């Protein structure tokens, strides 16, 4: 079993997160030569206030999600 955790800032659509899960799962399965059923993906979402980028709180930047 391969377990992958993805951390991202909140705000992306469910459809986009589904695409991430599908594409990352395929890539991991292909790279490791394992069945895709043995790949587990978890997405953790954080508020901008809880993320720092370059020493600045993300909510104080113009970062686009």
Secondary structure, DSSP 8 states (H G I E B T S, - for coil): -EEEEEEEES---HHHHHHHHHHHHHHHHHHHT--GGGEEEEEEEE-GGG-EETTEEGGGS----
